[in-house]
Each structure stands twice: as C-alpha cells, then as structure tokens.
C-alpha cells in the first residue's frame, strides 16, 4: 500500500513508519521537524510542513491507499491557555486539512488518532467504545477531533478513530519519564494511586494500527488500549519490582495539581477503558498485562 502518515517524525509516527516500511509498504510522512534523521529507505519520503496550515504537503494525498493521522502536540507539559490552543489546533486543523485533501473518487482508508481522554474522569466505570464522552478539555478535544475525521465519510473513505491509551515504548512517552525517577529511588504512585491507567505496549499499538488498515470491515471508534488496565499504584509497583527499586514515594495530589495545573488533574483522573472492538474483531494482544509489557521494555 501507499500510506500517508501525519506526525511522522514523532514518537509513535517514527515507530509506525519503520514498521510499515519493514512490511513492504511505501510511506510518505509529514512532520514538523526540518528533516527526518531516523529513517533512510528507498520507499520513504519525508515532507517538513506545518499541517495546521493548508499547503503543498496536501498534494501527496492524491494517490494514497491509506492515511494514518497521528499529528498533535504532546500533552506531557503544563497547559497554559496558549498551549491548550496549540494542542487543539495541532489536532483539529491537521485533521481538517488532511480530510479536505483526500480524493473523492479514490477508495481509501483513514485511521485517525483520538484518545481515551474522550471519556473523561469516570472512576471505576468500565469504558467501551459505546460509552458516553466526558466534558473536560481532553474529552471535548477528542470529540471534536473525531468529528473532523468523520467528515471523510462524505468521500466514501473507511474511517477508524483510534482512541489511544498511554503508549509504553522507548524514545518518548510515559516510560522515558517514569524510569529515571525509579532509578533514583523516587518512584511511586501519583496521588493515592487508585485511578485507572489505560495503557498499551508500542508493539501492540503498531499491530492494532496495521489491523485497522488491513481489515476492510473495521471502522468507527476503537479503544487502542491493553485488555487489562491497571490502577496507577499497580503500575508503580510493577515497575519498581522489575527495576528492583522501591515504589514508595508517592507524588502528592496537591503538588501535582500545583505544578502541572490542569494537566495535573488529568494525570489524577481515572479512565478504565477496555478494547472491546479490537477483541471482538479477533485482534490478539502480545502484551495483555502490565508486567509482561514492562518486563519486555525495561
């Protein structure tokens, strides 16, 4: 297939581009970096562009078989009003311009990222793809993000909206932020640790994205999370055990909120999302439990 990837120079995007190239696909990636220094391949093309603006990068969508929309600023920092607008624009405007550029007369597939933040803070409630959305900033962002992607249905495009959990892999994301603290004996749960933590191993995420691209009947929203979410304190304990470090240094909730503001509240929220659609479609997880995932990664 000829596959177009937005956010192709980012954490997940780089892994995905390499994975698709290894499997014989042609990949065109667009990203914000001036050059993509981590991939060199005869079937790889990189475009440096600001995808929140229309531009020449959209021409590459004319003859694709599929697109994977991963673009979006990282949520892992304090959210000022200005940065929240950047979080919003990097997702909504990119998706809008991508859909606008899709050919109306060429069958294609769009796998567009969303997030389990769609559900908001829901305590112990088990959340499937049919659960109602939340009403906080991330929930509204995810809902608007999916709405922009679904406009592609007007062009007869098959669409899957992949609601990502926290992606565990090296080179970015949660693992890179957690492991150093544990190695310094400073690891532990966030707040009281009772909040549910929806996660997925990078290898399973890549396999799920391929599954969505290659399965003609797979469409609509899908939770891209491992089948066994854990409470934050269980994650901390498992990581401490594997690193042979204590997991006894909790980060007080008031401190997290004081330092990180609204993003800190999100870290303390509880989202018990499960991947019912993937499981019902026959997808098999290589790393279904947090200990299996962390043992492989750490």
Secondary structure, DSSP 8 states (H G I E B T S, - for coil): -EEEEETTTSHHHHHHHHHHHHTT-EEEEEESSSS-TT---TTEEEEE--TTS--GGGGGGTT-SEEEE-----SSS---HHHHHHHHHHHHHHHHHHHHHS-TTS--EEEEEEEGGGG---TT-EE-TTS----SHHHHHHHHHHHHHHGGGGGT-EEEEEEE-EEE-TTSHHHHHHHHHHHTT----BTTS-SEE-EEEHHHHHHHHHHHHH-TT--EEEEES-SS-EEHHHHHHHHHHHHT------B-HHHHHHHHTHHHHHHT---EE--HHHHHTT---S--SHHHHHHHH-
